[in-house]
Amino acid sequence: MMRKIDLQQQAVRLIGQLSIEKLKSAIDYLVYLQDTEARNVSSDHEVPSQDLGTAIHELFKPFGGVELEIPPREPMREPPRFD
């Protein structure tokens, strides 16, 4: 017959092994998900034929373009003081 202390130690070892196995399987699953996502991102990535500025320019070209007035720059304000 096993002593109570031996049973407790054996139970602690079993719980430790179960926890380690669960952690390892969880890590394996997360690595799998990360690899799958990386493959999907790299395969689904489309390179645009033109950048955003060119696309906007082409959009407004039929209307004669857009002339924007750029306001003059003002001096920077004083930074706040936390005295």
N, C-alpha and C positions, 0 to 999 in steps of 0.2 A: 504494500500500500504506500502511495506517495504521500509525502508530507505536504502540509498546507503551503509552506514557503516555496517548495519545489513547484507546485501547481501555479502559484502566483507568478513566479519567475517565468515559467513556461508560457503562461497567458500573456505576460508583458512582451515576450519575444514574438509570439504569434501576432499580437496587435502591431508591433513594430514592423514585422515582415509584410503584413497586409497593407499597412500605410505606405511603406516603400513601394510595393507593387502598384498600388493605386496611383501614387505620385508618378512613377515611371510611365504608366499607361496614359495618364493625363498629359504628361510632357510629350510623349510620342504623338498623341492626338493633336496637341497644339502645334507641334512642328509640322505635322502633316497638313493642318489647315493653313499655316503660314506658307508652306511651299506651294499648295494649291492656289492660294490667292496670288502669290508672286507669279506663277505661271499664267494665270488668267489676266493679270494686269499687263504683263509683257506681251501677251498675244493679242489682247483687245486694244492696245494702244494705237491710235491713229495719229499720224503726223499731219497737221493741217497744211493745206497747200499754200496758204498765206497767213501772215500774222494779223492780229486784231486791227491794227491801224490801217493796213491796206484794205481789209474787208470793209471797214467803215468808210474809207475813202471811195471805194468802188460803189458802195450803197448810195452815197450822196452825189456821185459824179453826174448822173442824169439830170439832176436839179441845178446844176451849175456850181455845185460845191457849197460850202458854208464858210463865210468869213466871220470869224469870232474876234471881238475886241478883247484883247488881253489887258486887264487892269494893271496899272503900274504897281510895282512892289513897294510895300511900306516897310519902314524899319521894324525890326523885331521888338516885341514888347519886353518889358523888364520881367525877369523870372520872378515867381512868387517868393516871398521871404517867410520863413517859418521861425522867426524869432520869438 
